[in-house]
Amino acid sequence: MNFVSDNLAGASAPVMQAMAAANDGSAAAYGNDAWTKRVEARFAELFEREVAVFLVTTGTAANSLALASLVQPWGAVLCHHEAHIAADECGAPEFFTGGAKIVGLPGDGCKLAPEVVTEQLARMRAGATHQVQPQMLSITQATECGLVYAPAEIAALKQAIAARGLKLHMDGARFANAVAALGCTPAEITWKAGVDVLSFGGTKNGAFAAEAVIVFDPAEAGQMPWRRKRAGHTLSKGRLIGAQFEGLLAGGHWLDLARHANAMASRLARAIEAKGKLRLAWACEANEVFLVLPPRAQATLATQGVQYIAWSGDALPERERLQHGEVVGRFVCSFATQADEVDRLAAVLADV
């Protein structure tokens, strides 16, 4: 019973089949192939507008290049203090931006509130040469605590930064899970709500190694071809990234995979709530379940060989702070998670 991460699942069958088909014969290199061109057009259809698309192989590359494309070295990127760009990317965002400062902010469930952003901006004086200048706000969809931003919440954050001219970035490592959970269109929670650049995740949702930087105003993507090349993500056999996305996006396959992962997480959350022995740290809104685990539950899970991650409780509301010995356990479901796995885990947790 391994619920550590959706990164642990392999690629879905249609994605592997698409890669195998693209492997035959020769094709133009460095993203000039037919697969990449078709995927670029497919993203334009998906987002209902012309977009600039840059395919890469890792989420760290996607986030770092997205930030670097719109932030100067003397700039600052505001984000939640537990955001991936602040806590899990080994300084890559700072490196690729040439030294821009990552400014972490608090927020329950790793969600940012407009008033928190506004307060931070008030402390950063416009034009002050002794301070970095805020140039971007980055949000994660779904958040590091498994919560999703609704379109109105994103629009409110955009409004909070509009007067200072900040760009809005969305880390969409689990973008598919958020779209599936909200039942909205990709456009409604991105550019229509004010997002300027999106890191579109594929790897956690059925791809082998495929991520995309989507710039919603192509005029702002002028530097990206050189930035991507300099970062080592302009693959000579770029068709194999394009093929992954072609397999993933065809027929709404990406959303089918995300719906399944979300459904498995919801199944687990409902089973836990029905027993009433453990409490959820945050509502289950996508494909992750966060449980407050007392010592006895931790011991039982270890005995049964259940694998999960002990997560930070810093983003819990004050009234829900952990008691002595408790931890937050993160349990992640993927497109490959089966109902019987979830039920086995629920049975283990029912005995704690």
N, C-alpha and C positions, 0 to 999 in steps of 0.2 A: 504494500500500500504506500505508494510514493506520490505525495501531494506537494512536493517541494516547489515546482515551478512548471509553467507551461512551456518553458524552454526545453524541458526534458523530452517532450514528445518529438517524434520524427516529422517527416513531411507527409502530407496527405497523398493518397494514391493519384488523384488527378494532377497534382503538382509534379510528382515523380514521373508520371507518364508524359507530361508536357516537356520536362527536361530531357527525357530519353528521346523524344521526337526531335527536339532541337539539336541534339547531339549528332545527328546524322549529317554527313556532308560538311561543306564549308560555308562560312557566312562572313559578312563584313565585320570588322573588329571595332572595339572601342565604342560600342553603343550605336553604331551605324547600321545595325542589322534590322531585319524585318520584324522580329519579335519585339524589340525595344520600341520601334516606331508604332507598332500596333498597341502596345501597352500605354504609350504616351497618349495616343488617341483615346484609348479606353478610359484613362483617368480624366480626360476632358469631359467625356460623356458622364462619368460617375459624378463629377462635381459640377456639371451643368454650366461650364464656362471654359474658356481657354486657360490653361495652366502651364507652368514650366515644371518639368519632371526630371529628377535626377536619381537614378537607381544606384544604391550602394548595398553593401552586404551586412552591415551591423547597425544597430540602433544608436550606438555611441557615435558612429560616423554621421548618421542622419541628423542627430541632435546638434552635434558640434558644427557641422557645415551649415545647418539651418541658422544657427545663432551667428556664425561668422559672416554669413551673407548680408546681415542687416545690423550688426553691432560693431562699433569701432573699438580699438584697443583701450581707449580711455572711457569706454561706456560701461554700463552696468546692466545686468539681467536680473530682474526680480523673479523669485519663484518660491515655492514652499521649501522650507529648510530640509525636508526629507525627499525632495524631488531627485530624480535620477541624475539630472545635470549637476546637482549640488553634492550628492552623497555617493554616487555609484559609477562615476565615469573617469576616475583617476586624473582629474584635471584637464581632460581633453577639451571641454568647452572653453576653458581659459586659454589653453594652448592654441587652438585653432582660431580663436578670436584675436590672438596676439596679446592677451593679457586682460581682457574685459573682466570685471569683477562680478561674481555670482553673489547675490544678496538674498539670503534665506529669510522667509517670513513664516510666522506661525499660522495655524489653521486646523480646526477639528477635521479629522478624517483626511488630512492632507489637501483639503480644499481651501482655496484662497477666497476671502470675502473682499468686496470692493472697498469697504472702509479701512481694512488693514492695508491695502495697497495705497489708498489715498494718504493715510497717515505716514507711510514710509516715504512717499514722494514728497511730502511736505518737509521732511528732514533732509532732502537732497536738493540743495539750492540750484536752481537753473542758472547756468553760466558761471558757477563758482569754479575757478581754476584749481582750487584745492580739493575738490571732490570729483569722483567719477560721475558721469552724467547718465541718468537712467535712460535706456534706449529700447528696452524690450521687457515684456512680461511673458513668462513661460508658465503654462499650465499643463497638467498631465491628465490624459483622458484614456482610460479610467485612471483615477488617482492611485497612489501607492497604497492606499487603504481600501481600494476596490470600489470607490464611489464614483459616480458619473456627474458631469456638469450638464445641466439642461441648457438648451439654446438661450433662454432668458438670462441664466447665470453668466454665460460667456459674454453676452451682449452687455451686461452690467459691468463686467470687468473691463471690457473694451471702452465703455463710457468713462470709467474711472481713470483711464490712462490717456484718453484722447487729447485732453488739454495740453499735456506735456509731449504729445507726439510719439509716444512709445509704440513699437510694433508688438503684435501679439503672436506668440509661438505656441503651438500645441504639440506636446510629446504624445504621439498616438501609438505607442507600443502596443496598447490594447484598444486601439481605435475601433476595430471591428466589434469587440465586445460591447463598447459603449453605444455604437450605432444600433446593434441588435437589441440592447436593453432599452433604449429610448424609443425605438420604432420610428425614428426620424430619418431624413435623407442625409447623406454625407455633407451636402451643401449647407443644410440647416444648422449644423453644429460646427461649421468651419467659417468660410468666407462670409456667409450671410449673417453670421453673428459677430463678425469682426476679426476673424483669424487671418493673419497675413501669410504665415508659413506653417506647414504641417509636416511632422515626421510620421509617415504612414507605415505602421508596423505590419510585417508579414510573417516574420520568423516565429513569433509566439502563436501564430494562428494558421499553421499548416504549411508554411514555406520551409525550405531548407536553410537558406540564408539570403533573405531579400527584404530590403527596406527601401523607402522612397522619400525623398524630400520634394514636397509639393509647394511651389511658390505660386500664390494666387494672382499676383500681378507679374506676368512674365518680364515686364520692364525692370523689375527689381532683382532679377536673377542673372544679370549680365556677367558677374564675376564667378558664378558657380562652376562653369566648365573648368576653369583654371584651379579653383579651390578644390574641387573634387579630384582632379588629376594630382595636385600637390599632396593631397591626403592619401594617395595610393588607392583610391576607390574607382578609378576609371579602368574597369577590367577589359583586357583584350578580348576575352570571350564573354562579353557582356550579354550576349544572347541567352546565356544560361540564367541570368537574373531575370531578364525579360520573360523568358519561358516560364519561370516560377510564378511570376505575377499573372501571366496569361492563363495558366492553369488555375490560379487562385481566384481570379476575378470572373472567369467564365461562368455564366449561368447563375451568378450570385453565390458561388461555392464558398467564398470568404465569409459571407454572412451565415450560411448554413453551419459552417464549422463553429463560428462564434456563438450561434444560438445553442448549439449542443453543449459547448463548454459552460455557458451561462446556466443552462438547464440543469447540468450536473451539480453546479455550485448551489443553485436554488434547492435542489433535492436534498443536499446535505444540510443546508441551513434550516429547512423546514423540519427535518428529522430531529435536529438538535433542539429547536424551539418546542417541538411536540413533547420531548422528554422533560424539558424544563430544568435539567441538572446543570447545564452550562449556559453562559450568556454570550451573545454575539458582541464583539467589540464595536463593530459598525454594521449597518445594514448590508445585506448581500445584494449588490446591485449589478454586478457583472459576473466574472468567473472566479472570484476569490471569496473565501470564507475566513473571517478572523474571529477566533474564539479566545475568550479569557480562560486560561487553564490553571487551575490550582495545582499544587504539588502532586496530589494523588492522580490527577488526570495525566500529568506529564509522565509519571512513573508507569502508568498503564500503557500509554502510547509507546513508550520505550520498550516495554516488555513485549508488546505485540509487533514490534518492528515497523511501526508507522513512521514515515518520514515526512517532516514538515519543517518550517522555519520559525524560530522564535523571533517575533517581530517587535519593533519598537512600540511602546505604549505612549510615546510623547504626544501623539496627535489625538489622544483620547480627551474628551471633555473633562473638565476639572472634577465633575461629580462622579466620573467613571474611572478615576485613577486606580491603578493596580494596588492591590493589597500585598502584604509581605508574602513572598514566595510565588506569586502569580506571574505568568507571562502571557503575552498575546501570541497565539499560534496561528500562522498563516497556512491555509490549505488551498492550493490552486488546482483548478480543474482545467483540462485542455480538451481539444477536439477529439482526443483519443481516449479520454476517461470514460469508463464503462459504468453503467448503473450498478452492477454488482460490486464494483470496487467501492463506490460511494456507500452502498448499503452495509458492506463489511466494516467500513470505518465508522458509520453511524452506530452499528451494533457494539463496537469497541467503546465508543464514547458513552453509550447508554449505560455501561457498567461502572463508570467512574464514580 
